[in-house]
Amino acid sequence: MRYLTLAPVALLLGLTTSVSAEESTQWHYTMGIHDFIVEQESSHTFGFNGNIMIEHTTASDIYLSAVLDMFIDIDTDKLDPDHIPMWFKSEYAALGELYRFSPELSLGWQVDLQGKRNTVSSVEKQAKFFPGLTANYHGKQTKAQLKAGAGYYYLEIDDDVPRTRGYDRGDFGNSEFAYTVMGSFGVDFTPKFDLNLAAQTWNDGDQWLENQYRLTLSYDTDYWEKGSQWLLYVEHTEYNLDPYAKVSVNSPNYLPILPWDNDTLVRLSLVVPW
């Protein structure tokens, strides 16, 4: 997982340091607060977070991005009694255009690599690597995207809670070749204020693996620095725990690997150009 996480960063940093000044590279950092919610346990874990974001457009109009997030939790409800109150997310993307039908409508390609480690909801490690095709609409005030891809899905559950439910080492990881479909819609209410909604699912062909719903509200402000933004981000994730079952899920002896199967991240951040 370490090499999977660091390799795209090294590649992107190499590109951004070797290109000429005429090519477009933007750096941002964020500072914020968050609440990590596990509704089935009435759990709220508050904390502080920050990240570094890099965006780069090559001379051939290929867009590259990297986002590295760190979260420091104020862990008081102890969903996981041995949870270390620091966790991480990472997202990398490369995308380009294949064909433009009109000024608003285009067909493109996109490669996504996403990772997550050590959440209080017992996600020990997660990696998703998905190349795909995109259909894109970008109007004056609205935008939409439909994305479909196939690739690698991996989710490992932390061992502390599963051990109390009869699971042993070797039961915690699920690795699959999978498919994904994502739809998103955005609207610019004013030149400074916009809303984006997205829904995405991952499926191995026989059953769903994960569903995710995202909401982003952003407001451009010069309060901190010219070009900065206030950002409200909500991410709700549902996990299918059936692939971890040691007995039939229809058996009266079946006990899921975790007593919950979803979590929600609510995050308020200030995004500042660097």
C-alpha positions in Angstrom: 0.0 0.0 0.0 2.8 2.4 0.8 4.3 2.1 -2.7 0.9 2.3 -4.3 0.3 5.6 -2.5 3.7 7.2 -3.0 4.4 6.3 -6.6 1.8 8.7 -8.2 3.0 11.5 -6.0 6.6 11.0 -7.1 5.5 10.9 -10.7 3.4 14.1 -10.4 6.1 16.0 -8.4 8.6 15.0 -11.1 6.4 16.4 -13.8 5.7 19.6 -11.9 9.3 20.3 -11.2 10.6 19.6 -14.7 8.1 21.5 -16.8 8.6 25.1 -17.9 6.8 28.0 -16.2 4.4 28.4 -19.2 2.7 25.1 -18.3 -0.1 25.4 -15.7 0.7 24.1 -12.2 -1.3 25.1 -9.1 -0.7 24.3 -5.5 -3.2 24.6 -2.7 -3.5 23.7 0.9 -6.5 23.5 3.2 -7.2 23.8 6.9 -10.4 22.7 8.4 -12.6 20.8 11.0 -14.6 17.6 10.5 -17.1 15.2 12.0 -16.8 11.5 11.2 -20.2 9.9 11.8 -21.1 6.3 12.2 -24.9 6.6 12.5 -25.7 3.0 13.5 -23.6 3.6 16.6 -24.8 7.2 17.2 -21.1 8.1 16.9 -19.6 11.4 16.2 -15.8 11.8 16.0 -14.7 15.4 15.7 -11.3 16.7 14.7 -9.0 18.9 12.6 -7.6 18.2 9.1 -5.5 19.6 6.4 -4.3 18.7 2.9 -2.0 19.6 0.1 -3.4 19.7 -3.5 -1.5 19.8 -6.7 -3.1 20.4 -10.1 -1.1 20.4 -13.3 -2.0 20.7 -17.0 0.6 19.4 -19.5 1.4 21.0 -22.8 -0.8 18.3 -24.5 -3.8 19.3 -22.2 -3.6 16.3 -19.9 -4.8 17.2 -16.5 -3.0 15.7 -13.5 -4.0 16.1 -9.8 -3.0 14.8 -6.4 -4.6 15.4 -3.0 -3.1 14.2 0.2 -5.3 14.5 3.3 -4.5 14.1 7.0 -7.1 14.0 9.7 -6.5 14.3 13.5 -9.5 12.9 15.5 -10.7 13.9 18.9 -11.6 10.2 19.6 -14.0 10.0 22.6 -16.5 7.3 21.8 -14.1 4.5 21.1 -15.7 2.6 18.3 -12.4 0.9 18.0 -10.7 0.7 21.4 -7.2 0.7 19.9 -7.8 3.3 17.3 -4.8 5.7 16.7 -6.6 9.1 16.2 -4.9 10.0 13.0 -6.0 8.8 9.5 -5.3 9.6 5.9 -6.9 9.9 2.4 -5.3 10.2 -1.0 -6.7 10.8 -4.4 -4.8 11.0 -7.7 -6.2 11.5 -11.2 -5.1 11.9 -14.8 -7.6 12.8 -17.5 -7.8 14.0 -21.1 -10.1 14.6 -24.0 -10.8 12.0 -26.7 -13.4 13.8 -28.8 -15.3 17.1 -28.6 -18.9 17.0 -30.1 -19.6 20.7 -29.3 -18.3 23.5 -27.1 -20.3 22.0 -24.2 -20.2 18.2 -24.8 -17.1 16.0 -24.9 -15.9 12.4 -24.5 -12.8 11.8 -22.4 -10.7 9.3 -20.5 -9.8 9.3 -16.8 -7.6 7.2 -14.5 -8.3 7.4 -10.7 -6.3 6.1 -7.8 -7.8 6.5 -4.4 -6.6 5.4 -1.0 -7.7 5.5 2.7 -6.1 4.4 5.9 -6.9 3.9 9.6 -10.4 5.5 9.9 -12.3 5.3 13.2 -15.0 3.2 11.4 -12.4 0.4 11.1 -11.2 0.8 7.5 -7.6 -0.2 7.9 -6.5 0.1 4.2 -8.4 0.9 1.0 -7.1 1.2 -2.6 -9.2 1.7 -5.7 -7.5 2.0 -9.1 -9.9 2.5 -12.0 -9.2 3.7 -15.6 -12.4 4.6 -17.5 -14.3 6.7 -20.0 -16.2 9.9 -19.3 -19.0 11.8 -21.0 -18.9 15.4 -20.0 -21.2 18.4 -20.3 -20.1 21.9 -19.3 -22.6 24.7 -19.9 -22.6 28.3 -18.7 -24.0 27.5 -15.2 -24.4 23.8 -15.1 -22.1 20.8 -15.6 -22.5 17.0 -15.6 -20.4 13.9 -16.0 -21.0 10.2 -16.5 -18.0 7.9 -15.9 -17.6 4.2 -16.3 -14.5 2.1 -15.6 -13.0 -1.2 -14.6 -10.0 -1.9 -12.3 -8.8 -3.0 -8.9 -10.7 -2.7 -5.6 -9.2 -3.5 -2.2 -10.6 -3.0 1.3 -9.1 -4.3 4.5 -10.9 -4.1 7.8 -9.0 -3.3 11.0 -8.6 -6.3 13.2 -9.7 -5.0 16.6 -13.5 -5.1 16.3 -13.7 -8.2 14.0 -11.8 -10.3 16.6 -14.6 -9.7 19.1 -17.0 -11.1 16.5 -15.1 -14.4 15.7 -13.0 -13.2 12.7 -9.2 -14.0 12.5 -6.3 -12.7 10.5 -6.9 -13.6 6.8 -10.6 -12.7 7.1 -10.0 -9.0 7.0 -9.1 -8.2 3.3 -11.2 -8.3 0.2 -9.5 -7.8 -3.2 -11.5 -7.8 -6.4 -11.5 -7.0 -10.1 -14.4 -4.6 -10.2 -16.5 -2.1 -12.2 -17.5 1.4 -11.3 -20.1 3.9 -12.5 -20.3 7.5 -11.4 -22.7 10.3 -12.2 -22.2 13.9 -11.1 -24.0 17.2 -11.5 -23.0 20.8 -10.7 -24.6 24.2 -10.8 -23.1 27.7 -10.4 -25.7 29.6 -8.4 -23.6 32.8 -8.6 -20.1 33.6 -9.9 -18.8 32.8 -6.4 -21.1 30.0 -5.1 -21.5 26.5 -6.6 -22.9 23.1 -5.7 -21.8 19.7 -6.9 -23.5 16.3 -6.3 -22.1 12.9 -7.2 -23.0 9.2 -6.7 -20.7 6.3 -7.4 -20.9 2.5 -7.1 -18.4 -0.3 -7.3 -19.4 -3.8 -8.3 -17.5 -7.0 -8.9 -20.1 -8.4 -11.4 -21.9 -10.5 -8.8 -22.6 -8.1 -6.1 -22.1 -4.4 -5.1 -19.0 -3.7 -3.1 -19.4 0.0 -2.1 -21.7 2.9 -2.8 -20.7 6.5 -2.2 -22.6 9.8 -2.3 -20.8 13.2 -2.2 -22.0 16.8 -1.8 -19.7 19.8 -2.2 -20.6 23.5 -1.6 -17.9 26.0 -2.4 -17.8 29.8 -2.0 -15.0 31.9 -3.4 -13.6 34.4 -0.9 -10.7 36.7 -0.6 -11.0 36.7 3.3 -7.8 34.7 3.8 -6.0 35.3 0.5 -7.0 36.2 -3.0 -8.3 33.1 -4.8 -9.2 31.2 -1.6 -12.4 29.2 -1.0 -14.7 28.1 1.8 -15.6 24.4 1.1 -18.3 22.2 2.8 -17.8 18.6 1.8 -20.1 15.6 2.8 -19.1 12.1 1.8 -21.4 9.2 2.8 -20.1 5.6 2.1 -21.9 2.3 2.3 -19.9 -0.9 2.5 -21.0 -4.4 1.6 -19.8 -6.7 4.3 -21.0 -10.0 2.8 -17.7 -10.8 1.0 -16.1 -11.2 4.5 -18.7 -13.7 5.7 -17.3 -17.0 7.1 -20.6 -18.8 6.8 -23.6 -18.2 4.6 -25.1 -14.8 5.1 -28.5 -16.5 5.3 -27.3 -18.7 8.2 -28.7 -17.9 11.7 -25.0 -18.1 12.9 -23.9 -15.3 10.5 -22.4 -12.3 12.2 -21.1 -9.5 10.0 -17.4 -8.6 10.4 -18.5 -5.1 11.8 -21.6 -4.0 13.6 -22.0 -1.1 11.2 -21.7 -0.9 7.4 -21.6 2.9 6.6 -19.9 6.1 7.6 -20.2 9.8 6.8 -17.5 12.5 6.7 -18.6 16.1 7.1 -15.8 18.5 6.5 -15.5 22.4 6.5 -12.3 23.7 5.1 -10.6 26.9 3.9 -8.8 26.3 0.6 -5.8 28.6 0.0 -3.6 29.0 -3.1 0.0 28.3 -2.3 
